[in-house]
Amino acid sequence: MAESSKVIHVRNVGHEISENDLLQLFQPFGVITKLVMLRAKNQALLQMQDVSSAITALQFFTTVQPTIRGRNVYIQFSSHQELTTAEQNIHGREDEPNRILLVTVHHMLYPITVDVLHQVFSPYGFVEKIVTFQKSAGFQALIQYQAQQCAASARTSLQGRNIYDGCCQLDIQFSNLEELQVNYNNDRSRDYTNPNLPSEQKGRLPHPGYGDAGGMCLNMIVILCLYCCLLLIHIFILFAVAYPQMANTSAIAAAFGGGLPPGITGTNDRCTILVSNLNTDSVDEDKLFNLFSLYGNIVRIKLLRNKPDHALVQMGDGFQAELAVHFLKGAMLFGKRLEVNYSKHPNITPGTDSHDYVNSNLNRFNRNAAKNYRYCCSPTKMIHLSTLPQDVTEEEVVNHVQEHGAILNTKVFEMNGKKQALVQFENEEEAAEALVCKHATSLGGSIIRISFSQLQTI
């Protein structure tokens, strides 16, 4: 452990985690003076008022796993004794609050429209007007709320966040303008209080005496429209090649209630995952299959003989690989914290040293894929058991999984005429161990299925 410091280093800070989330986690231990979000690294630096407050926080979290929005975060003392650069003072904002925000988008890899900004900012209150423009600082927008309080809430929650995973980072300040003037409702500006504004400035009609010239203009417009259509088709084809799984993104988004989970882009095209820091005494290909199959179909798995604590896992497509990396990064399994990243290898070459699962009937996403996507989450303390025998008892369920940890609560119930069960362990690691060891095992003559449950209590 690093030398004690009033600066705390927080890891596995996903893009769904805001500054406020971190403040709420650490405020019970003392006054927080500074907070720096390192979005590119999924990390944060947080400075307490004194060293004793930081020590109290770390001592508490040695026995309690800190979790924010369903994601485990990991904390330690920072090597910094004081934050002196690029810090954000929590208590003293120098700018005056205003109902109009000036938003600068950094690292903009995807186009941002008024509709995109409205979707991001409207959850914090009624957005009256949006105006976008390009400046030397980059793409910027002015966003006017109905109330100043809504603007302040949006700034606190969204400052430093990314619109898309890994890009389009928001830098938000209060504007000194009192009212936005919007003349057109289009992709660059919008007045939500006046939907009757024109989309563009209307041009002059051709002079009646120049009919031929008017016809020529009309022909040019038709040709230009055809050219634009061909260009759009070309762009669509290129995009489909670059991101083949985007064709079914809308169906996938529907499975998540209309939008992808925070931090998930749906644009990843890398199917193979590198898993490291495995417990070599306890993990094999089948256990990895049981864990990673929660997030998609498994093609094949290969343990690396030259690096025994490393393995390659090839998922069915890039979206499924993205889910696995997002939800399993930093998870604990058999006393080891997993490192889960995309591999430089596009696939795993079939061979005697790899296990093939492409035709396995245990792959979960061959049927009811949308339903299985909805259940994707980071490991939790609760596991859900299904396809149980109809006469199974709570005692039999407990006996089947109790070797993997302390069980706090259980419940056997029936849904749609089928027996199911919930088992709550003391921590996520014990639940994960029970899942990887007991999924697809036999209980009372039935091959049971196990997944993580997002329920907090039984």
Contacts in CASP RR format, 6 or more apart in sequence:
PFRMAT RR
TARGET T0000
AUTHOR 0000-0000-0000
METHOD contacts of the structure
MODEL  1
MAESSKVIHVRNVGHEISENDLLQLFQPFGVITKLVMLRAKNQALLQMQD
VSSAITALQFFTTVQPTIRGRNVYIQFSSHQELTTAEQNIHGREDEPNRI
LLVTVHHMLYPITVDVLHQVFSPYGFVEKIVTFQKSAGFQALIQYQAQQC
AASARTSLQGRNIYDGCCQLDIQFSNLEELQVNYNNDRSRDYTNPNLPSE
QKGRLPHPGYGDAGGMCLNMIVILCLYCCLLLIHIFILFAVAYPQMANTS
AIAAAFGGGLPPGITGTNDRCTILVSNLNTDSVDEDKLFNLFSLYGNIVR
IKLLRNKPDHALVQMGDGFQAELAVHFLKGAMLFGKRLEVNYSKHPNITP
GTDSHDYVNSNLNRFNRNAAKNYRYCCSPTKMIHLSTLPQDVTEEEVVNH
VQEHGAILNTKVFEMNGKKQALVQFENEEEAAEALVCKHATSLGGSIIRI
SFSQLQTI
1 76 0 8 1.000
1 77 0 8 1.000
2 9 0 8 1.000
2 76 0 8 1.000
2 77 0 8 1.000
2 78 0 8 1.000
2 79 0 8 1.000
3 77 0 8 1.000
3 79 0 8 1.000
4 51 0 8 1.000
4 54 0 8 1.000
4 55 0 8 1.000
4 77 0 8 1.000
5 51 0 8 1.000
5 54 0 8 1.000
5 77 0 8 1.000
5 78 0 8 1.000
5 79 0 8 1.000
5 80 0 8 1.000
5 81 0 8 1.000
6 47 0 8 1.000
6 48 0 8 1.000
6 49 0 8 1.000
6 50 0 8 1.000
6 51 0 8 1.000
6 53 0 8 1.000
6 54 0 8 1.000
6 81 0 8 1.000
6 82 0 8 1.000
7 45 0 8 1.000
7 46 0 8 1.000
7 47 0 8 1.000
7 48 0 8 1.000
7 54 0 8 1.000
7 77 0 8 1.000
7 78 0 8 1.000
7 80 0 8 1.000
7 81 0 8 1.000
7 82 0 8 1.000
7 83 0 8 1.000
8 26 0 8 1.000
8 45 0 8 1.000
8 46 0 8 1.000
8 47 0 8 1.000
8 48 0 8 1.000
8 54 0 8 1.000
8 57 0 8 1.000
8 58 0 8 1.000
8 75 0 8 1.000
8 76 0 8 1.000
8 77 0 8 1.000
8 78 0 8 1.000
9 43 0 8 1.000
9 44 0 8 1.000
9 45 0 8 1.000
9 75 0 8 1.000
9 76 0 8 1.000
9 77 0 8 1.000
9 78 0 8 1.000
9 79 0 8 1.000
10 22 0 8 1.000
10 43 0 8 1.000
10 44 0 8 1.000
10 45 0 8 1.000
10 46 0 8 1.000
10 73 0 8 1.000
10 74 0 8 1.000
10 75 0 8 1.000
11 42 0 8 1.000
11 43 0 8 1.000
11 73 0 8 1.000
11 74 0 8 1.000
11 75 0 8 1.000
11 76 0 8 1.000
12 42 0 8 1.000
12 71 0 8 1.000
12 72 0 8 1.000
12 73 0 8 1.000
12 74 0 8 1.000
12 329 0 8 1.000
12 330 0 8 1.000
13 22 0 8 1.000
13 37 0 8 1.000
13 38 0 8 1.000
13 42 0 8 1.000
13 43 0 8 1.000
13 44 0 8 1.000
13 68 0 8 1.000
13 73 0 8 1.000
14 42 0 8 1.000
14 71 0 8 1.000
14 262 0 8 1.000
14 263 0 8 1.000
15 39 0 8 1.000
15 42 0 8 1.000
15 161 0 8 1.000
15 162 0 8 1.000
15 165 0 8 1.000
15 166 0 8 1.000
15 262 0 8 1.000
15 263 0 8 1.000
16 69 0 8 1.000
16 71 0 8 1.000
16 261 0 8 1.000
16 262 0 8 1.000
16 263 0 8 1.000
17 68 0 8 1.000
17 69 0 8 1.000
17 71 0 8 1.000
17 73 0 8 1.000
18 156 0 8 1.000
18 157 0 8 1.000
18 158 0 8 1.000
18 161 0 8 1.000
19 35 0 8 1.000
19 37 0 8 1.000
19 88 0 8 1.000
19 156 0 8 1.000
19 157 0 8 1.000
19 159 0 8 1.000
19 160 0 8 1.000
20 156 0 8 1.000
20 157 0 8 1.000
21 68 0 8 1.000
21 69 0 8 1.000
22 35 0 8 1.000
22 44 0 8 1.000
22 46 0 8 1.000
22 68 0 8 1.000
23 32 0 8 1.000
23 35 0 8 1.000
23 90 0 8 1.000
25 66 0 8 1.000
25 68 0 8 1.000
25 73 0 8 1.000
26 32 0 8 1.000
26 46 0 8 1.000
26 48 0 8 1.000
26 57 0 8 1.000
29 48 0 8 1.000
29 53 0 8 1.000
29 54 0 8 1.000
29 56 0 8 1.000
29 57 0 8 1.000
29 60 0 8 1.000
30 48 0 8 1.000
30 49 0 8 1.000
30 53 0 8 1.000
30 56 0 8 1.000
31 48 0 8 1.000
31 49 0 8 1.000
31 53 0 8 1.000
32 46 0 8 1.000
32 47 0 8 1.000
32 48 0 8 1.000
32 49 0 8 1.000
32 90 0 8 1.000
33 47 0 8 1.000
33 48 0 8 1.000
33 49 0 8 1.000
33 89 0 8 1.000
33 90 0 8 1.000
33 91 0 8 1.000
34 45 0 8 1.000
34 46 0 8 1.000
34 47 0 8 1.000
34 83 0 8 1.000
34 87 0 8 1.000
34 88 0 8 1.000
34 89 0 8 1.000
34 90 0 8 1.000
35 44 0 8 1.000
35 45 0 8 1.000
35 46 0 8 1.000
35 47 0 8 1.000
35 87 0 8 1.000
35 88 0 8 1.000
35 90 0 8 1.000
36 44 0 8 1.000
36 45 0 8 1.000
36 46 0 8 1.000
36 83 0 8 1.000
36 86 0 8 1.000
36 87 0 8 1.000
36 88 0 8 1.000
37 44 0 8 1.000
37 160 0 8 1.000
38 44 0 8 1.000
38 45 0 8 1.000
39 160 0 8 1.000
39 161 0 8 1.000
39 162 0 8 1.000
39 166 0 8 1.000
39 169 0 8 1.000
40 166 0 8 1.000
45 78 0 8 1.000
45 80 0 8 1.000
45 83 0 8 1.000
47 82 0 8 1.000
47 83 0 8 1.000
47 87 0 8 1.000
48 54 0 8 1.000
48 57 0 8 1.000
54 77 0 8 1.000
57 75 0 8 1.000
58 75 0 8 1.000
58 76 0 8 1.000
58 77 0 8 1.000
61 75 0 8 1.000
65 72 0 8 1.000
65 427 0 8 1.000
65 428 0 8 1.000
66 72 0 8 1.000
66 73 0 8 1.000
66 74 0 8 1.000
66 75 0 8 1.000
67 73 0 8 1.000
69 262 0 8 1.000
70 377 0 8 1.000
70 378 0 8 1.000
70 380 0 8 1.000
71 378 0 8 1.000
72 330 0 8 1.000
72 331 0 8 1.000
72 332 0 8 1.000
72 378 0 8 1.000
72 379 0 8 1.000
72 428 0 8 1.000
74 330 0 8 1.000
74 337 0 8 1.000
95 173 0 8 1.000
95 174 0 8 1.000
96 174 0 8 1.000
96 176 0 8 1.000
97 148 0 8 1.000
97 151 0 8 1.000
97 152 0 8 1.000
97 174 0 8 1.000
98 148 0 8 1.000
98 151 0 8 1.000
98 174 0 8 1.000
98 175 0 8 1.000
98 176 0 8 1.000
98 177 0 8 1.000
99 144 0 8 1.000
99 145 0 8 1.000
99 146 0 8 1.000
99 147 0 8 1.000
99 148 0 8 1.000
99 150 0 8 1.000
99 151 0 8 1.000
100 142 0 8 1.000
100 143 0 8 1.000
100 144 0 8 1.000
100 145 0 8 1.000
100 151 0 8 1.000
100 174 0 8 1.000
100 175 0 8 1.000
100 177 0 8 1.000
100 178 0 8 1.000
100 179 0 8 1.000
100 180 0 8 1.000
101 121 0 8 1.000
101 142 0 8 1.000
101 143 0 8 1.000
101 144 0 8 1.000
101 145 0 8 1.000
101 151 0 8 1.000
101 154 0 8 1.000
101 155 0 8 1.000
101 172 0 8 1.000
101 173 0 8 1.000
101 174 0 8 1.000
101 175 0 8 1.000
102 140 0 8 1.000
102 141 0 8 1.000
102 142 0 8 1.000
102 172 0 8 1.000
102 173 0 8 1.000
102 174 0 8 1.000
102 175 0 8 1.000
103 117 0 8 1.000
103 140 0 8 1.000
103 141 0 8 1.000
103 142 0 8 1.000
103 143 0 8 1.000
103 170 0 8 1.000
103 171 0 8 1.000
103 172 0 8 1.000
104 137 0 8 1.000
104 138 0 8 1.000
104 139 0 8 1.000
104 140 0 8 1.000
104 170 0 8 1.000
104 171 0 8 1.000
104 172 0 8 1.000
104 173 0 8 1.000
105 112 0 8 1.000
105 138 0 8 1.000
105 139 0 8 1.000
105 140 0 8 1.000
105 141 0 8 1.000
105 163 0 8 1.000
105 168 0 8 1.000
105 169 0 8 1.000
105 170 0 8 1.000
105 171 0 8 1.000
106 138 0 8 1.000
106 168 0 8 1.000
106 169 0 8 1.000
106 171 0 8 1.000
107 166 0 8 1.000
107 167 0 8 1.000
107 168 0 8 1.000
107 169 0 8 1.000
108 138 0 8 1.000
108 139 0 8 1.000
108 167 0 8 1.000
108 168 0 8 1.000
109 164 0 8 1.000
109 167 0 8 1.000
109 168 0 8 1.000
110 163 0 8 1.000
110 164 0 8 1.000
110 167 0 8 1.000
110 168 0 8 1.000
112 132 0 8 1.000
112 139 0 8 1.000
112 141 0 8 1.000
112 163 0 8 1.000
112 168 0 8 1.000
113 132 0 8 1.000
113 187 0 8 1.000
113 188 0 8 1.000
114 130 0 8 1.000
114 132 0 8 1.000
114 186 0 8 1.000
114 187 0 8 1.000
114 188 0 8 1.000
114 189 0 8 1.000
114 190 0 8 1.000
115 187 0 8 1.000
116 163 0 8 1.000
117 130 0 8 1.000
117 132 0 8 1.000
117 141 0 8 1.000
117 143 0 8 1.000
118 127 0 8 1.000
118 130 0 8 1.000
118 190 0 8 1.000
118 192 0 8 1.000
120 158 0 8 1.000
120 163 0 8 1.000
120 170 0 8 1.000
121 127 0 8 1.000
121 143 0 8 1.000
121 154 0 8 1.000
121 158 0 8 1.000
124 145 0 8 1.000
124 150 0 8 1.000
124 151 0 8 1.000
124 153 0 8 1.000
124 154 0 8 1.000
124 157 0 8 1.000
124 158 0 8 1.000
125 145 0 8 1.000
125 146 0 8 1.000
125 147 0 8 1.000
125 150 0 8 1.000
125 153 0 8 1.000
125 154 0 8 1.000
126 145 0 8 1.000
126 146 0 8 1.000
126 147 0 8 1.000
126 150 0 8 1.000
126 192 0 8 1.000
127 143 0 8 1.000
127 144 0 8 1.000
127 145 0 8 1.000
127 146 0 8 1.000
127 192 0 8 1.000
128 144 0 8 1.000
128 145 0 8 1.000
128 146 0 8 1.000
128 180 0 8 1.000
128 191 0 8 1.000
128 192 0 8 1.000
128 193 0 8 1.000
129 142 0 8 1.000
129 143 0 8 1.000
129 144 0 8 1.000
129 180 0 8 1.000
129 182 0 8 1.000
129 189 0 8 1.000
129 190 0 8 1.000
129 191 0 8 1.000
129 192 0 8 1.000
129 193 0 8 1.000
130 141 0 8 1.000
130 142 0 8 1.000
130 143 0 8 1.000
130 144 0 8 1.000
130 182 0 8 1.000
130 189 0 8 1.000
130 190 0 8 1.000
130 192 0 8 1.000
131 141 0 8 1.000
131 142 0 8 1.000
131 180 0 8 1.000
131 182 0 8 1.000
131 188 0 8 1.000
131 189 0 8 1.000
132 139 0 8 1.000
132 140 0 8 1.000
132 141 0 8 1.000
132 142 0 8 1.000
132 188 0 8 1.000
132 189 0 8 1.000
133 140 0 8 1.000
133 141 0 8 1.000
133 188 0 8 1.000
134 140 0 8 1.000
142 175 0 8 1.000
142 177 0 8 1.000
142 180 0 8 1.000
143 151 0 8 1.000
143 154 0 8 1.000
144 179 0 8 1.000
144 180 0 8 1.000
145 151 0 8 1.000
145 154 0 8 1.000
151 174 0 8 1.000
154 172 0 8 1.000
155 172 0 8 1.000
155 173 0 8 1.000
155 174 0 8 1.000
158 170 0 8 1.000
158 172 0 8 1.000
159 170 0 8 1.000
159 171 0 8 1.000
159 172 0 8 1.000
160 169 0 8 1.000
160 170 0 8 1.000
160 171 0 8 1.000
160 172 0 8 1.000
161 169 0 8 1.000
161 170 0 8 1.000
162 168 0 8 1.000
162 169 0 8 1.000
162 170 0 8 1.000
162 263 0 8 1.000
163 169 0 8 1.000
163 170 0 8 1.000
164 265 0 8 1.000
164 267 0 8 1.000
165 263 0 8 1.000
165 264 0 8 1.000
165 265 0 8 1.000
166 265 0 8 1.000
182 189 0 8 1.000
182 190 0 8 1.000
182 191 0 8 1.000
182 194 0 8 1.000
182 197 0 8 1.000
183 189 0 8 1.000
183 197 0 8 1.000
183 201 0 8 1.000
184 197 0 8 1.000
184 198 0 8 1.000
184 199 0 8 1.000
184 200 0 8 1.000
184 201 0 8 1.000
185 191 0 8 1.000
185 194 0 8 1.000
185 195 0 8 1.000
185 197 0 8 1.000
185 198 0 8 1.000
185 199 0 8 1.000
186 199 0 8 1.000
186 200 0 8 1.000
191 197 0 8 1.000
206 213 0 8 1.000
206 214 0 8 1.000
206 215 0 8 1.000
206 217 0 8 1.000
239 246 0 8 1.000
240 246 0 8 1.000
240 247 0 8 1.000
242 269 0 8 1.000
243 266 0 8 1.000
243 267 0 8 1.000
243 269 0 8 1.000
244 269 0 8 1.000
244 317 0 8 1.000
245 266 0 8 1.000
245 268 0 8 1.000
245 269 0 8 1.000
245 317 0 8 1.000
245 318 0 8 1.000
245 319 0 8 1.000
246 266 0 8 1.000
246 267 0 8 1.000
249 260 0 8 1.000
249 266 0 8 1.000
249 319 0 8 1.000
251 370 0 8 1.000
252 260 0 8 1.000
252 266 0 8 1.000
252 319 0 8 1.000
252 370 0 8 1.000
252 373 0 8 1.000
253 259 0 8 1.000
253 260 0 8 1.000
254 370 0 8 1.000
255 369 0 8 1.000
255 370 0 8 1.000
255 371 0 8 1.000
255 373 0 8 1.000
255 374 0 8 1.000
256 373 0 8 1.000
256 374 0 8 1.000
257 374 0 8 1.000
260 266 0 8 1.000
261 326 0 8 1.000
261 376 0 8 1.000
263 326 0 8 1.000
264 322 0 8 1.000
264 323 0 8 1.000
264 326 0 8 1.000
265 322 0 8 1.000
266 318 0 8 1.000
266 319 0 8 1.000
266 322 0 8 1.000
268 318 0 8 1.000
268 319 0 8 1.000
268 321 0 8 1.000
268 322 0 8 1.000
268 342 0 8 1.000
269 318 0 8 1.000
270 318 0 8 1.000
270 321 0 8 1.000
270 342 0 8 1.000
270 343 0 8 1.000
270 346 0 8 1.000
271 299 0 8 1.000
271 314 0 8 1.000
271 315 0 8 1.000
271 316 0 8 1.000
271 317 0 8 1.000
271 318 0 8 1.000
271 320 0 8 1.000
271 321 0 8 1.000
271 346 0 8 1.000
271 347 0 8 1.000
272 312 0 8 1.000
272 313 0 8 1.000
272 314 0 8 1.000
272 315 0 8 1.000
272 321 0 8 1.000
272 342 0 8 1.000
272 343 0 8 1.000
272 345 0 8 1.000
272 346 0 8 1.000
272 347 0 8 1.000
272 348 0 8 1.000
273 292 0 8 1.000
273 312 0 8 1.000
273 313 0 8 1.000
273 314 0 8 1.000
273 315 0 8 1.000
273 321 0 8 1.000
273 324 0 8 1.000
273 325 0 8 1.000
273 340 0 8 1.000
273 341 0 8 1.000
273 342 0 8 1.000
273 343 0 8 1.000
274 310 0 8 1.000
274 311 0 8 1.000
274 312 0 8 1.000
274 339 0 8 1.000
274 340 0 8 1.000
274 341 0 8 1.000
274 342 0 8 1.000
274 343 0 8 1.000
275 288 0 8 1.000
275 310 0 8 1.000
275 311 0 8 1.000
275 312 0 8 1.000
275 313 0 8 1.000
275 338 0 8 1.000
275 339 0 8 1.000
275 340 0 8 1.000
276 307 0 8 1.000
276 309 0 8 1.000
276 310 0 8 1.000
276 311 0 8 1.000
276 338 0 8 1.000
276 339 0 8 1.000
276 341 0 8 1.000
277 309 0 8 1.000
277 336 0 8 1.000
277 337 0 8 1.000
277 338 0 8 1.000
277 339 0 8 1.000
278 308 0 8 1.000
278 309 0 8 1.000
278 310 0 8 1.000
278 311 0 8 1.000
278 333 0 8 1.000
278 334 0 8 1.000
278 336 0 8 1.000
278 338 0 8 1.000
279 309 0 8 1.000
279 333 0 8 1.000
279 334 0 8 1.000
279 335 0 8 1.000
279 336 0 8 1.000
280 308 0 8 1.000
280 309 0 8 1.000
281 334 0 8 1.000
282 334 0 8 1.000
283 311 0 8 1.000
283 333 0 8 1.000
283 334 0 8 1.000
283 436 0 8 1.000
284 303 0 8 1.000
285 301 0 8 1.000
285 302 0 8 1.000
285 303 0 8 1.000
285 311 0 8 1.000
285 355 0 8 1.000
286 355 0 8 1.000
287 436 0 8 1.000
287 437 0 8 1.000
288 301 0 8 1.000
288 311 0 8 1.000
288 313 0 8 1.000
288 436 0 8 1.000
289 298 0 8 1.000
289 301 0 8 1.000
289 355 0 8 1.000
289 357 0 8 1.000
289 360 0 8 1.000
289 362 0 8 1.000
290 435 0 8 1.000
290 436 0 8 1.000
290 437 0 8 1.000
290 439 0 8 1.000
290 440 0 8 1.000
290 450 0 8 1.000
291 328 0 8 1.000
291 333 0 8 1.000
291 432 0 8 1.000
291 435 0 8 1.000
291 436 0 8 1.000
292 298 0 8 1.000
292 301 0 8 1.000
292 313 0 8 1.000
292 315 0 8 1.000
292 324 0 8 1.000
292 328 0 8 1.000
293 357 0 8 1.000
293 362 0 8 1.000
293 363 0 8 1.000
293 364 0 8 1.000
294 324 0 8 1.000
294 364 0 8 1.000
294 375 0 8 1.000
294 376 0 8 1.000
294 451 0 8 1.000
294 452 0 8 1.000
295 315 0 8 1.000
295 320 0 8 1.000
295 323 0 8 1.000
295 324 0 8 1.000
295 327 0 8 1.000
295 328 0 8 1.000
295 376 0 8 1.000
296 315 0 8 1.000
296 316 0 8 1.000
296 320 0 8 1.000
296 323 0 8 1.000
296 324 0 8 1.000
296 363 0 8 1.000
296 364 0 8 1.000
296 365 0 8 1.000
296 372 0 8 1.000
297 315 0 8 1.000
297 316 0 8 1.000
297 320 0 8 1.000
297 357 0 8 1.000
297 358 0 8 1.000
297 363 0 8 1.000
297 364 0 8 1.000
297 365 0 8 1.000
297 366 0 8 1.000
298 313 0 8 1.000
298 314 0 8 1.000
298 315 0 8 1.000
298 316 0 8 1.000
298 357 0 8 1.000
298 358 0 8 1.000
298 360 0 8 1.000
298 363 0 8 1.000
299 314 0 8 1.000
299 315 0 8 1.000
299 316 0 8 1.000
299 347 0 8 1.000
299 348 0 8 1.000
299 356 0 8 1.000
299 357 0 8 1.000
299 358 0 8 1.000
300 314 0 8 1.000
300 348 0 8 1.000
300 350 0 8 1.000
300 354 0 8 1.000
300 355 0 8 1.000
300 356 0 8 1.000
300 357 0 8 1.000
300 358 0 8 1.000
301 311 0 8 1.000
301 312 0 8 1.000
301 313 0 8 1.000
301 314 0 8 1.000
301 348 0 8 1.000
301 354 0 8 1.000
301 355 0 8 1.000
301 357 0 8 1.000
302 311 0 8 1.000
302 312 0 8 1.000
302 348 0 8 1.000
302 353 0 8 1.000
302 354 0 8 1.000
302 355 0 8 1.000
303 310 0 8 1.000
303 311 0 8 1.000
303 353 0 8 1.000
304 310 0 8 1.000
304 311 0 8 1.000
304 312 0 8 1.000
305 353 0 8 1.000
309 336 0 8 1.000
312 343 0 8 1.000
312 345 0 8 1.000
312 348 0 8 1.000
313 324 0 8 1.000
314 347 0 8 1.000
314 348 0 8 1.000
315 321 0 8 1.000
315 324 0 8 1.000
320 365 0 8 1.000
321 342 0 8 1.000
323 373 0 8 1.000
323 376 0 8 1.000
324 340 0 8 1.000
325 340 0 8 1.000
325 341 0 8 1.000
325 342 0 8 1.000
327 376 0 8 1.000
327 377 0 8 1.000
327 378 0 8 1.000
327 379 0 8 1.000
328 338 0 8 1.000
328 340 0 8 1.000
328 378 0 8 1.000
328 379 0 8 1.000
329 338 0 8 1.000
329 339 0 8 1.000
329 340 0 8 1.000
329 341 0 8 1.000
330 337 0 8 1.000
330 338 0 8 1.000
330 339 0 8 1.000
330 340 0 8 1.000
331 337 0 8 1.000
331 338 0 8 1.000
331 340 0 8 1.000
331 378 0 8 1.000
331 379 0 8 1.000
331 428 0 8 1.000
331 432 0 8 1.000
332 338 0 8 1.000
332 379 0 8 1.000
332 428 0 8 1.000
332 429 0 8 1.000
332 432 0 8 1.000
333 429 0 8 1.000
333 432 0 8 1.000
333 433 0 8 1.000
333 436 0 8 1.000
334 433 0 8 1.000
335 429 0 8 1.000
348 354 0 8 1.000
350 356 0 8 1.000
357 363 0 8 1.000
362 440 0 8 1.000
364 372 0 8 1.000
364 449 0 8 1.000
364 451 0 8 1.000
365 372 0 8 1.000
365 373 0 8 1.000
375 451 0 8 1.000
375 452 0 8 1.000
375 454 0 8 1.000
377 452 0 8 1.000
377 454 0 8 1.000
378 428 0 8 1.000
378 452 0 8 1.000
379 428 0 8 1.000
379 429 0 8 1.000
379 431 0 8 1.000
379 432 0 8 1.000
379 435 0 8 1.000
379 452 0 8 1.000
380 428 0 8 1.000
380 431 0 8 1.000
380 452 0 8 1.000
380 453 0 8 1.000
380 454 0 8 1.000
381 408 0 8 1.000
381 424 0 8 1.000
381 425 0 8 1.000
381 426 0 8 1.000
381 427 0 8 1.000
381 428 0 8 1.000
381 430 0 8 1.000
381 431 0 8 1.000
382 422 0 8 1.000
382 423 0 8 1.000
382 424 0 8 1.000
382 425 0 8 1.000
382 431 0 8 1.000
382 452 0 8 1.000
382 453 0 8 1.000
382 454 0 8 1.000
382 455 0 8 1.000
382 456 0 8 1.000
382 458 0 8 1.000
383 401 0 8 1.000
383 422 0 8 1.000
383 423 0 8 1.000
383 425 0 8 1.000
383 431 0 8 1.000
383 434 0 8 1.000
383 435 0 8 1.000
383 450 0 8 1.000
383 451 0 8 1.000
383 452 0 8 1.000
383 453 0 8 1.000
384 420 0 8 1.000
384 421 0 8 1.000
384 422 0 8 1.000
384 450 0 8 1.000
384 451 0 8 1.000
384 452 0 8 1.000
384 453 0 8 1.000
385 397 0 8 1.000
385 420 0 8 1.000
385 421 0 8 1.000
385 422 0 8 1.000
385 423 0 8 1.000
385 448 0 8 1.000
385 449 0 8 1.000
385 450 0 8 1.000
386 418 0 8 1.000
386 420 0 8 1.000
386 448 0 8 1.000
386 449 0 8 1.000
386 450 0 8 1.000
386 451 0 8 1.000
387 418 0 8 1.000
387 446 0 8 1.000
387 447 0 8 1.000
387 448 0 8 1.000
387 449 0 8 1.000
388 397 0 8 1.000
388 412 0 8 1.000
388 418 0 8 1.000
388 419 0 8 1.000
388 420 0 8 1.000
388 421 0 8 1.000
388 443 0 8 1.000
388 446 0 8 1.000
388 448 0 8 1.000
389 419 0 8 1.000
389 443 0 8 1.000
389 444 0 8 1.000
389 445 0 8 1.000
389 446 0 8 1.000
390 418 0 8 1.000
390 419 0 8 1.000
392 412 0 8 1.000
392 419 0 8 1.000
392 421 0 8 1.000
392 443 0 8 1.000
392 444 0 8 1.000
393 412 0 8 1.000
394 410 0 8 1.000
394 411 0 8 1.000
394 412 0 8 1.000
394 421 0 8 1.000
396 443 0 8 1.000
396 444 0 8 1.000
397 410 0 8 1.000
397 412 0 8 1.000
397 421 0 8 1.000
397 423 0 8 1.000
397 443 0 8 1.000
398 407 0 8 1.000
398 410 0 8 1.000
398 423 0 8 1.000
400 438 0 8 1.000
400 441 0 8 1.000
400 443 0 8 1.000
401 407 0 8 1.000
401 423 0 8 1.000
401 434 0 8 1.000
401 438 0 8 1.000
404 425 0 8 1.000
404 430 0 8 1.000
404 433 0 8 1.000
404 434 0 8 1.000
404 437 0 8 1.000
404 438 0 8 1.000
405 425 0 8 1.000
405 426 0 8 1.000
405 430 0 8 1.000
405 433 0 8 1.000
405 434 0 8 1.000
406 425 0 8 1.000
406 426 0 8 1.000
406 430 0 8 1.000
407 423 0 8 1.000
407 424 0 8 1.000
407 425 0 8 1.000
407 426 0 8 1.000
408 424 0 8 1.000
408 425 0 8 1.000
408 426 0 8 1.000
409 422 0 8 1.000
409 423 0 8 1.000
409 424 0 8 1.000
409 457 0 8 1.000
409 458 0 8 1.000
410 421 0 8 1.000
410 422 0 8 1.000
410 423 0 8 1.000
410 424 0 8 1.000
410 458 0 8 1.000
411 421 0 8 1.000
411 422 0 8 1.000
411 458 0 8 1.000
412 419 0 8 1.000
412 420 0 8 1.000
412 421 0 8 1.000
413 419 0 8 1.000
413 420 0 8 1.000
413 421 0 8 1.000
413 422 0 8 1.000
414 420 0 8 1.000
422 453 0 8 1.000
422 455 0 8 1.000
422 458 0 8 1.000
423 431 0 8 1.000
423 434 0 8 1.000
424 457 0 8 1.000
424 458 0 8 1.000
425 431 0 8 1.000
425 434 0 8 1.000
431 452 0 8 1.000
434 450 0 8 1.000
435 450 0 8 1.000
435 451 0 8 1.000
435 452 0 8 1.000
438 448 0 8 1.000
438 450 0 8 1.000
439 448 0 8 1.000
439 449 0 8 1.000
439 450 0 8 1.000
440 447 0 8 1.000
440 448 0 8 1.000
440 449 0 8 1.000
441 447 0 8 1.000
441 448 0 8 1.000
442 448 0 8 1.000
END
